[in-house]
């Protein structure tokens, strides 16, 4: 999800998917060796709108490769095989090879965002506004069919940022009810809806599964004062809701993603307007226990929505 520290407190607006809205991301981590990082790079232009494209880089930030040139590409996410990338371009869900070739549009009806791969690679969950506010749907690549997941009987609650579990049996997502956002899980057929976080006042967003499927990492913030008061990156055990803080953040650290080997967490730090130079801004990794912070891409507020490739 690309937003700013100030914009984090308006996460409910991000769940109202529509043209011109910021696009929440929905990456997923699959077990394996740590591969390349895919991310969105924003470029500022004097007297013209910002542009965004998809790149990949090595884990130390070197060997950067540009994959798109449209200037409107966002929300990249790796398939489990590490061979394909799903992303969003002008409201359509797109697929491409890891080289940037063979681009194809797979979902183009309405305004869509937040694609996330099923482990088998044959389905993609995504968010779309089709008359019921933002909700989660599943697209079957082989059958060319779209199935609603969070729509049935729940039109008053908006849903966003779906992430498919490594086993493929659940989808974690963010649900906004009355201005507060929490983490939920649901089966891909829409059954067994379960609330994972229930903290009052605090909102929890940007989930990602651990490679073993036992925990979720997420960003948590307190917006009780009308602005972000405190923020942090946490993990929660899905079985019992037990939470652990990983990074205590100044309301500017977003989009945490688990490494495929399960040892580290990657996230983005935002300072200042998108596309500009900013001290401390960039993409970082840290051990799951919060130690050994390392920079991947640093020194500018232009890199967003990172996802980690699994090499199997």
Short mmCIF file of the C-alpha atoms (twelve columns), coordinates in Angstrom:
data_MODEL
# 
_entry.id   MODEL 
# 
loop_
_atom_site.group_PDB 
_atom_site.id 
_atom_site.type_symbol 
_atom_site.label_atom_id 
_atom_site.label_alt_id 
_atom_site.label_comp_id 
_atom_site.label_asym_id 
_atom_site.label_seq_id 
_atom_site.Cartn_x 
_atom_site.Cartn_y 
_atom_site.Cartn_z 
_atom_site.pdbx_PDB_model_num 
ATOM 1   C CA . UNK A 1   0.000   0.000   0.000   1 
ATOM 2   C CA . UNK A 2   1.500   3.296   -1.012  1 
ATOM 3   C CA . UNK A 3   0.597   6.162   1.286   1 
ATOM 4   C CA . UNK A 4   2.328   8.708   3.478   1 
ATOM 5   C CA . UNK A 5   2.743   8.938   7.221   1 
ATOM 6   C CA . UNK A 6   -0.110  11.438  7.276   1 
ATOM 7   C CA . UNK A 7   -2.117  9.287   4.900   1 
ATOM 8   C CA . UNK A 8   -1.794  6.215   7.084   1 
ATOM 9   C CA . UNK A 9   -4.541  7.505   9.352   1 
ATOM 10  C CA . UNK A 10  -6.875  7.623   6.363   1 
ATOM 11  C CA . UNK A 11  -6.622  3.949   5.558   1 
ATOM 12  C CA . UNK A 12  -10.386 3.704   5.244   1 
ATOM 13  C CA . UNK A 13  -10.168 5.971   2.214   1 
ATOM 14  C CA . UNK A 14  -7.708  3.551   0.642   1 
ATOM 15  C CA . UNK A 15  -10.291 0.793   0.906   1 
ATOM 16  C CA . UNK A 16  -12.637 2.856   -1.241  1 
ATOM 17  C CA . UNK A 17  -11.170 1.684   -4.517  1 
ATOM 18  C CA . UNK A 18  -11.642 4.071   -7.407  1 
ATOM 19  C CA . UNK A 19  -9.870  5.937   -10.133 1 
ATOM 20  C CA . UNK A 20  -7.178  8.150   -8.728  1 
ATOM 21  C CA . UNK A 21  -7.050  6.331   -5.393  1 
ATOM 22  C CA . UNK A 22  -3.835  5.088   -3.889  1 
ATOM 23  C CA . UNK A 23  -3.543  1.385   -4.624  1 
ATOM 24  C CA . UNK A 24  -3.155  -0.919  -1.624  1 
ATOM 25  C CA . UNK A 25  -0.662  -3.683  -2.206  1 
ATOM 26  C CA . UNK A 26  -1.064  -7.370  -1.479  1 
ATOM 27  C CA . UNK A 27  2.149   -9.285  -1.730  1 
ATOM 28  C CA . UNK A 28  2.592   -12.842 -0.479  1 
ATOM 29  C CA . UNK A 29  5.622   -14.703 0.863   1 
ATOM 30  C CA . UNK A 30  6.271   -18.308 -0.171  1 
ATOM 31  C CA . UNK A 31  8.931   -20.507 1.453   1 
ATOM 32  C CA . UNK A 32  12.301  -20.859 -0.266  1 
ATOM 33  C CA . UNK A 33  15.639  -19.109 -0.578  1 
ATOM 34  C CA . UNK A 34  15.658  -15.306 -0.666  1 
ATOM 35  C CA . UNK A 35  15.674  -14.012 -4.241  1 
ATOM 36  C CA . UNK A 36  15.254  -10.627 -5.891  1 
ATOM 37  C CA . UNK A 37  13.092  -7.774  -4.672  1 
ATOM 38  C CA . UNK A 38  10.338  -6.381  -6.894  1 
ATOM 39  C CA . UNK A 39  9.103   -2.880  -6.117  1 
ATOM 40  C CA . UNK A 40  7.380   0.232   -7.437  1 
ATOM 41  C CA . UNK A 41  9.580   3.248   -8.190  1 
ATOM 42  C CA . UNK A 42  8.007   6.722   -8.255  1 
ATOM 43  C CA . UNK A 43  9.595   9.526   -10.287 1 
ATOM 44  C CA . UNK A 44  8.698   13.170  -9.753  1 
ATOM 45  C CA . UNK A 45  8.307   15.519  -12.723 1 
ATOM 46  C CA . UNK A 46  8.249   19.320  -12.584 1 
ATOM 47  C CA . UNK A 47  4.912   20.587  -13.847 1 
ATOM 48  C CA . UNK A 48  3.623   17.081  -14.554 1 
ATOM 49  C CA . UNK A 49  2.142   14.185  -12.545 1 
ATOM 50  C CA . UNK A 50  4.421   11.670  -10.858 1 
ATOM 51  C CA . UNK A 51  5.010   8.418   -12.733 1 
ATOM 52  C CA . UNK A 52  5.494   4.916   -11.342 1 
ATOM 53  C CA . UNK A 53  6.993   1.758   -12.802 1 
ATOM 54  C CA . UNK A 54  8.006   -1.718  -11.657 1 
ATOM 55  C CA . UNK A 55  11.636  -2.682  -11.048 1 
ATOM 56  C CA . UNK A 56  13.569  -5.573  -9.550  1 
ATOM 57  C CA . UNK A 57  16.867  -5.466  -7.655  1 
ATOM 58  C CA . UNK A 58  19.198  -7.757  -5.760  1 
ATOM 59  C CA . UNK A 59  18.760  -7.885  -1.998  1 
ATOM 60  C CA . UNK A 60  21.621  -5.397  -1.564  1 
ATOM 61  C CA . UNK A 61  19.971  -2.925  -3.969  1 
ATOM 62  C CA . UNK A 62  22.302  -3.624  -6.898  1 
ATOM 63  C CA . UNK A 63  21.574  -4.929  -10.391 1 
ATOM 64  C CA . UNK A 64  18.353  -2.937  -10.826 1 
ATOM 65  C CA . UNK A 65  16.166  -3.863  -13.799 1 
ATOM 66  C CA . UNK A 66  13.210  -1.849  -15.072 1 
ATOM 67  C CA . UNK A 67  10.268  -4.042  -16.104 1 
ATOM 68  C CA . UNK A 68  7.559   -1.542  -17.145 1 
ATOM 69  C CA . UNK A 69  7.589   1.782   -18.991 1 
ATOM 70  C CA . UNK A 70  3.923   2.832   -18.847 1 
ATOM 71  C CA . UNK A 71  4.469   5.255   -15.962 1 
ATOM 72  C CA . UNK A 72  1.313   3.951   -14.241 1 
ATOM 73  C CA . UNK A 73  2.339   0.505   -12.936 1 
ATOM 74  C CA . UNK A 74  1.925   -0.312  -9.219  1 
ATOM 75  C CA . UNK A 75  1.418   -3.129  -6.689  1 
ATOM 76  C CA . UNK A 76  3.861   -5.828  -7.905  1 
ATOM 77  C CA . UNK A 77  3.848   -9.323  -6.395  1 
ATOM 78  C CA . UNK A 78  5.807   -12.495 -7.179  1 
ATOM 79  C CA . UNK A 79  4.228   -15.839 -8.031  1 
ATOM 80  C CA . UNK A 80  5.302   -18.801 -5.902  1 
ATOM 81  C CA . UNK A 81  7.531   -20.080 -8.715  1 
ATOM 82  C CA . UNK A 82  9.331   -16.718 -8.883  1 
ATOM 83  C CA . UNK A 83  8.861   -16.721 -12.644 1 
ATOM 84  C CA . UNK A 84  5.917   -14.332 -12.985 1 
ATOM 85  C CA . UNK A 85  4.803   -11.027 -11.493 1 
ATOM 86  C CA . UNK A 86  1.265   -9.735  -11.073 1 
ATOM 87  C CA . UNK A 87  0.755   -5.975  -10.881 1 
ATOM 88  C CA . UNK A 88  -1.774  -3.213  -11.534 1 
ATOM 89  C CA . UNK A 89  -1.772  -0.735  -14.406 1 
ATOM 90  C CA . UNK A 90  -4.538  1.851   -14.785 1 
ATOM 91  C CA . UNK A 91  -7.025  -0.231  -12.803 1 
ATOM 92  C CA . UNK A 92  -6.336  -3.529  -14.565 1 
ATOM 93  C CA . UNK A 93  -4.639  -6.588  -13.062 1 
ATOM 94  C CA . UNK A 94  -1.702  -7.519  -15.277 1 
ATOM 95  C CA . UNK A 95  0.765   -10.425 -15.480 1 
ATOM 96  C CA . UNK A 96  4.276   -10.465 -16.876 1 
ATOM 97  C CA . UNK A 97  7.343   -12.693 -16.919 1 
ATOM 98  C CA . UNK A 98  10.108  -11.862 -14.423 1 
ATOM 99  C CA . UNK A 99  12.042  -10.382 -17.373 1 
ATOM 100 C CA . UNK A 100 9.235   -7.873  -18.009 1 
ATOM 101 C CA . UNK A 101 8.147   -9.617  -21.197 1 
ATOM 102 C CA . UNK A 102 4.826   -11.245 -22.127 1 
ATOM 103 C CA . UNK A 103 2.581   -8.673  -20.447 1 
ATOM 104 C CA . UNK A 104 -1.092  -9.602  -20.456 1 
ATOM 105 C CA . UNK A 105 -4.207  -8.121  -18.859 1 
ATOM 106 C CA . UNK A 106 -6.258  -10.667 -16.901 1 
ATOM 107 C CA . UNK A 107 -8.789  -8.527  -14.971 1 
ATOM 108 C CA . UNK A 108 -9.970  -5.285  -16.506 1 
ATOM 109 C CA . UNK A 109 -13.605 -4.831  -15.420 1 
ATOM 110 C CA . UNK A 110 -14.057 -1.943  -12.981 1 
ATOM 111 C CA . UNK A 111 -11.175 -0.561  -10.946 1 
ATOM 112 C CA . UNK A 112 -9.017  -3.326  -9.482  1 
ATOM 113 C CA . UNK A 113 -6.009  -3.453  -7.197  1 
ATOM 114 C CA . UNK A 114 -4.019  -5.547  -4.689  1 
ATOM 115 C CA . UNK A 115 -3.368  -8.774  -6.653  1 
ATOM 116 C CA . UNK A 116 -2.048  -11.774 -4.716  1 
ATOM 117 C CA . UNK A 117 -1.169  -15.204 -6.132  1 
ATOM 118 C CA . UNK A 118 -2.587  -18.515 -4.962  1 
ATOM 119 C CA . UNK A 119 0.264   -20.956 -4.192  1 
ATOM 120 C CA . UNK A 120 -0.548  -23.095 -7.228  1 
ATOM 121 C CA . UNK A 121 -0.314  -20.101 -9.567  1 
ATOM 122 C CA . UNK A 122 -3.704  -20.753 -11.166 1 
ATOM 123 C CA . UNK A 123 -5.721  -18.142 -9.253  1 
ATOM 124 C CA . UNK A 124 -5.299  -14.520 -8.186  1 
ATOM 125 C CA . UNK A 125 -7.171  -12.754 -5.399  1 
ATOM 126 C CA . UNK A 126 -7.658  -9.015  -5.832  1 
ATOM 127 C CA . UNK A 127 -9.770  -6.080  -4.657  1 
ATOM 128 C CA . UNK A 128 -12.462 -4.463  -6.775  1 
ATOM 129 C CA . UNK A 129 -15.354 -2.045  -6.313  1 
ATOM 130 C CA . UNK A 130 -18.324 -3.555  -8.124  1 
ATOM 131 C CA . UNK A 131 -21.156 -1.714  -6.455  1 
ATOM 132 C CA . UNK A 132 -20.596 -2.956  -2.885  1 
ATOM 133 C CA . UNK A 133 -17.543 -0.923  -1.980  1 
ATOM 134 C CA . UNK A 134 -14.095 -2.466  -2.060  1 
ATOM 135 C CA . UNK A 135 -14.293 -6.267  -1.716  1 
ATOM 136 C CA . UNK A 136 -12.080 -9.297  -2.330  1 
ATOM 137 C CA . UNK A 137 -12.583 -11.462 -5.415  1 
ATOM 138 C CA . UNK A 138 -10.760 -14.494 -6.865  1 
ATOM 139 C CA . UNK A 139 -9.964  -14.816 -10.554 1 
ATOM 140 C CA . UNK A 140 -9.337  -18.298 -12.011 1 
ATOM 141 C CA . UNK A 141 -6.731  -17.994 -14.756 1 
ATOM 142 C CA . UNK A 142 -7.606  -21.332 -16.336 1 
ATOM 143 C CA . UNK A 143 -11.397 -20.996 -16.315 1 
ATOM 144 C CA . UNK A 144 -11.496 -17.226 -16.875 1 
ATOM 145 C CA . UNK A 145 -14.014 -16.809 -14.043 1 
ATOM 146 C CA . UNK A 146 -14.294 -14.333 -11.153 1 
ATOM 147 C CA . UNK A 147 -15.786 -15.317 -7.779  1 
ATOM 148 C CA . UNK A 148 -16.647 -12.955 -4.888  1 
ATOM 149 C CA . UNK A 149 -15.050 -13.793 -1.533  1 
ATOM 150 C CA . UNK A 150 -16.050 -11.067 0.938   1 
ATOM 151 C CA . UNK A 151 -19.178 -9.670  -0.736  1 
ATOM 152 C CA . UNK A 152 -21.924 -12.051 0.393   1 
ATOM 153 C CA . UNK A 153 -24.111 -10.348 3.007   1 
ATOM 154 C CA . UNK A 154 -21.366 -7.970  4.098   1 
ATOM 155 C CA . UNK A 155 -21.845 -4.916  1.871   1 
ATOM 156 C CA . UNK A 156 -21.384 -2.480  4.764   1 
ATOM 157 C CA . UNK A 157 -17.828 -3.619  5.521   1 
ATOM 158 C CA . UNK A 158 -15.090 -2.805  3.018   1 
ATOM 159 C CA . UNK A 159 -12.191 -5.206  2.460   1 
ATOM 160 C CA . UNK A 160 -8.670  -4.701  1.127   1 
ATOM 161 C CA . UNK A 161 -5.086  -6.005  0.902   1 
ATOM 162 C CA . UNK A 162 -5.775  -9.750  0.496   1 
ATOM 163 C CA . UNK A 163 -2.829  -12.134 0.950   1 
ATOM 164 C CA . UNK A 164 -3.064  -15.833 0.129   1 
ATOM 165 C CA . UNK A 165 -1.698  -18.229 2.762   1 
ATOM 166 C CA . UNK A 166 1.223   -20.506 1.786   1 
ATOM 167 C CA . UNK A 167 -1.028  -23.570 2.088   1 
ATOM 168 C CA . UNK A 168 -3.700  -21.938 -0.069  1 
ATOM 169 C CA . UNK A 169 -6.500  -22.627 2.407   1 
ATOM 170 C CA . UNK A 170 -6.975  -19.061 3.683   1 
ATOM 171 C CA . UNK A 171 -6.805  -15.462 2.550   1 
ATOM 172 C CA . UNK A 172 -5.834  -12.792 5.086   1 
ATOM 173 C CA . UNK A 173 -7.193  -9.311  4.447   1 
ATOM 174 C CA . UNK A 174 -7.947  -5.934  6.020   1 
ATOM 175 C CA . UNK A 175 -11.534 -5.130  6.961   1 
ATOM 176 C CA . UNK A 176 -12.682 -1.581  7.637   1 
ATOM 177 C CA . UNK A 177 -15.697 -1.218  9.903   1 
ATOM 178 C CA . UNK A 178 -16.593 2.263   11.068  1 
ATOM 179 C CA . UNK A 179 -13.172 3.789   10.490  1 
ATOM 180 C CA . UNK A 180 -11.163 1.077   12.257  1 
ATOM 181 C CA . UNK A 181 -9.212  -1.512  10.308  1 
ATOM 182 C CA . UNK A 182 -8.420  -5.025  11.547  1 
ATOM 183 C CA . UNK A 183 -6.978  -8.241  10.146  1 
ATOM 184 C CA . UNK A 184 -9.299  -11.086 9.189   1 
ATOM 185 C CA . UNK A 185 -9.000  -14.431 7.419   1 
ATOM 186 C CA . UNK A 186 -11.449 -16.227 5.155   1 
ATOM 187 C CA . UNK A 187 -11.401 -19.332 2.990   1 
ATOM 188 C CA . UNK A 188 -11.164 -18.674 -0.771  1 
ATOM 189 C CA . UNK A 189 -14.808 -19.767 -1.149  1 
ATOM 190 C CA . UNK A 190 -15.952 -17.082 1.302   1 
ATOM 191 C CA . UNK A 191 -16.576 -19.366 4.311   1 
ATOM 192 C CA . UNK A 192 -15.009 -19.485 7.800   1 
ATOM 193 C CA . UNK A 193 -14.604 -15.738 8.224   1 
ATOM 194 C CA . UNK A 194 -12.443 -15.092 11.310  1 
ATOM 195 C CA . UNK A 195 -11.222 -11.902 12.971  1 
ATOM 196 C CA . UNK A 196 -7.542  -12.026 13.959  1 
ATOM 197 C CA . UNK A 197 -6.971  -8.610  15.574  1 
ATOM 198 C CA . UNK A 198 -9.483  -6.771  17.770  1 
ATOM 199 C CA . UNK A 199 -7.527  -3.845  19.229  1 
ATOM 200 C CA . UNK A 200 -9.721  -0.814  19.983  1 
ATOM 201 C CA . UNK A 201 -8.751  2.545   18.395  1 
ATOM 202 C CA . UNK A 202 -5.616  1.057   16.836  1 
ATOM 203 C CA . UNK A 203 -5.794  0.027   13.155  1 
ATOM 204 C CA . UNK A 204 -3.883  -2.906  11.720  1 
ATOM 205 C CA . UNK A 205 -3.132  -3.037  7.980   1 
ATOM 206 C CA . UNK A 206 -0.698  -4.419  5.335   1 
ATOM 207 C CA . UNK A 207 -0.639  -8.118  6.364   1 
ATOM 208 C CA . UNK A 208 1.721   -10.764 5.029   1 
ATOM 209 C CA . UNK A 209 1.940   -14.464 5.941   1 
ATOM 210 C CA . UNK A 210 5.047   -16.071 7.383   1 
ATOM 211 C CA . UNK A 211 6.343   -18.837 5.092   1 
ATOM 212 C CA . UNK A 212 5.124   -21.511 7.542   1 
ATOM 213 C CA . UNK A 213 1.621   -19.997 7.582   1 
ATOM 214 C CA . UNK A 214 1.496   -19.631 11.359  1 
ATOM 215 C CA . UNK A 215 1.890   -15.864 11.716  1 
ATOM 216 C CA . UNK A 216 1.068   -12.595 10.014  1 
ATOM 217 C CA . UNK A 217 3.320   -9.552  9.950   1 
ATOM 218 C CA . UNK A 218 1.510   -6.209  9.697   1 
ATOM 219 C CA . UNK A 219 1.679   -2.464  10.299  1 
ATOM 220 C CA . UNK A 220 -0.189  -1.078  13.308  1 
ATOM 221 C CA . UNK A 221 -0.937  2.555   14.120  1 
ATOM 222 C CA . UNK A 222 -2.923  4.598   16.620  1 
ATOM 223 C CA . UNK A 223 -5.007  7.275   14.923  1 
ATOM 224 C CA . UNK A 224 -7.075  8.236   17.940  1 
ATOM 225 C CA . UNK A 225 -5.872  11.848  17.917  1 
ATOM 226 C CA . UNK A 226 -6.941  12.550  14.359  1 
ATOM 227 C CA . UNK A 227 -3.404  11.850  13.148  1 
ATOM 228 C CA . UNK A 228 -0.953  9.015   13.560  1 
ATOM 229 C CA . UNK A 229 0.116   9.011   17.223  1 
ATOM 230 C CA . UNK A 230 2.251   5.876   17.301  1 
ATOM 231 C CA . UNK A 231 3.124   3.206   14.777  1 
ATOM 232 C CA . UNK A 232 4.848   -0.137  14.664  1 
ATOM 233 C CA . UNK A 233 5.451   -3.358  12.786  1 
ATOM 234 C CA . UNK A 234 4.083   -6.415  14.601  1 
ATOM 235 C CA . UNK A 235 3.559   -10.118 14.123  1 
ATOM 236 C CA . UNK A 236 0.511   -12.046 15.310  1 
ATOM 237 C CA . UNK A 237 -0.013  -15.774 15.723  1 
ATOM 238 C CA . UNK A 238 -3.097  -16.709 13.743  1 
ATOM 239 C CA . UNK A 239 -4.041  -19.553 16.103  1 
ATOM 240 C CA . UNK A 240 -4.326  -17.494 19.291  1 
ATOM 241 C CA . UNK A 241 -3.875  -13.797 18.385  1 
ATOM 242 C CA . UNK A 242 -0.633  -13.372 20.370  1 
ATOM 243 C CA . UNK A 243 1.201   -10.246 19.159  1 
ATOM 244 C CA . UNK A 244 4.902   -9.347  19.137  1 
ATOM 245 C CA . UNK A 245 6.408   -5.973  18.210  1 
ATOM 246 C CA . UNK A 246 9.248   -6.107  15.671  1 
ATOM 247 C CA . UNK A 247 9.963   -2.423  14.916  1 
ATOM 248 C CA . UNK A 248 8.742   0.624   16.846  1 
ATOM 249 C CA . UNK A 249 8.165   3.130   14.040  1 
ATOM 250 C CA . UNK A 250 7.444   6.889   13.814  1 
ATOM 251 C CA . UNK A 251 4.246   6.442   11.766  1 
ATOM 252 C CA . UNK A 252 6.197   6.186   8.532   1 
ATOM 253 C CA . UNK A 253 7.128   2.504   8.160   1 
ATOM 254 C CA . UNK A 254 4.758   0.467   6.000   1 
ATOM 255 C CA . UNK A 255 4.234   -2.669  3.894   1 
ATOM 256 C CA . UNK A 256 6.137   -5.290  5.939   1 
ATOM 257 C CA . UNK A 257 6.961   -8.477  4.010   1 
ATOM 258 C CA . UNK A 258 8.388   -11.749 5.309   1 
ATOM 259 C CA . UNK A 259 11.514  -13.178 3.671   1 
ATOM 260 C CA . UNK A 260 11.072  -16.575 1.957   1 
ATOM 261 C CA . UNK A 261 13.530  -18.203 4.394   1 
ATOM 262 C CA . UNK A 262 11.464  -16.880 7.321   1 
ATOM 263 C CA . UNK A 263 14.388  -15.122 9.024   1 
ATOM 264 C CA . UNK A 264 13.897  -11.482 8.084   1 
ATOM 265 C CA . UNK A 265 11.196  -8.881  7.450   1 
ATOM 266 C CA . UNK A 266 11.396  -6.238  4.722   1 
ATOM 267 C CA . UNK A 267 9.501   -2.950  4.848   1 
ATOM 268 C CA . UNK A 268 9.472   0.583   3.454   1 
ATOM 269 C CA . UNK A 269 10.230  3.819   5.309   1 
ATOM 270 C CA . UNK A 270 8.580   7.019   4.056   1 
ATOM 271 C CA . UNK A 271 9.762   10.547  4.776   1 
ATOM 272 C CA . UNK A 272 8.496   13.527  2.794   1 
ATOM 273 C CA . UNK A 273 6.661   13.612  -0.560  1 
ATOM 274 C CA . UNK A 274 6.848   10.672  -2.935  1 
ATOM 275 C CA . UNK A 275 9.676   10.782  -5.446  1 
ATOM 276 C CA . UNK A 276 11.891  13.180  -3.476  1 
ATOM 277 C CA . UNK A 277 15.179  12.697  -1.648  1 
ATOM 278 C CA . UNK A 278 14.709  12.016  2.049   1 
ATOM 279 C CA . UNK A 279 17.179  10.990  4.716   1 
ATOM 280 C CA . UNK A 280 16.333  7.606   6.159   1 
ATOM 281 C CA . UNK A 281 13.664  6.809   3.572   1 
ATOM 282 C CA . UNK A 282 13.827  3.618   1.535   1 
ATOM 283 C CA . UNK A 283 13.432  -0.155  1.800   1 
ATOM 284 C CA . UNK A 284 15.018  -2.013  4.722   1 
ATOM 285 C CA . UNK A 285 15.204  -5.486  6.204   1 
ATOM 286 C CA . UNK A 286 15.481  -6.607  9.818   1 
ATOM 287 C CA . UNK A 287 15.627  -9.920  11.640  1 
ATOM 288 C CA . UNK A 288 12.291  -11.176 12.924  1 
ATOM 289 C CA . UNK A 289 13.446  -10.327 16.463  1 
ATOM 290 C CA . UNK A 290 13.958  -6.668  15.438  1 
ATOM 291 C CA . UNK A 291 17.780  -6.662  15.269  1 
ATOM 292 C CA . UNK A 292 20.318  -6.246  12.436  1 
ATOM 293 C CA . UNK A 293 18.621  -3.535  10.379  1 
ATOM 294 C CA . UNK A 294 19.979  -3.319  6.818   1 
ATOM 295 C CA . UNK A 295 19.223  -1.025  3.881   1 
ATOM 296 C CA . UNK A 296 18.224  -2.341  0.454   1 
ATOM 297 C CA . UNK A 297 17.354  0.909   -1.365  1 
ATOM 298 C CA . UNK A 298 17.907  4.036   0.738   1 
ATOM 299 C CA . UNK A 299 18.170  7.822   0.571   1 
ATOM 300 C CA . UNK A 300 14.990  8.700   -1.310  1 
ATOM 301 C CA . UNK A 301 11.250  8.417   -0.814  1 
ATOM 302 C CA . UNK A 302 10.625  6.820   -4.187  1 
ATOM 303 C CA . UNK A 303 10.562  3.044   -3.599  1 
ATOM 304 C CA . UNK A 304 7.289   1.415   -2.558  1 
ATOM 305 C CA . UNK A 305 5.440   -1.882  -2.190  1 
ATOM 306 C CA . UNK A 306 8.387   -4.300  -2.034  1 
ATOM 307 C CA . UNK A 307 7.946   -8.051  -2.422  1 
ATOM 308 C CA . UNK A 308 10.539  -10.794 -2.010  1 
ATOM 309 C CA . UNK A 309 11.058  -13.488 -4.651  1 
ATOM 310 C CA . UNK A 310 11.182  -17.111 -3.500  1 
ATOM 311 C CA . UNK A 311 13.850  -19.278 -5.094  1 
ATOM 312 C CA . UNK A 312 12.955  -22.954 -4.831  1 
# 
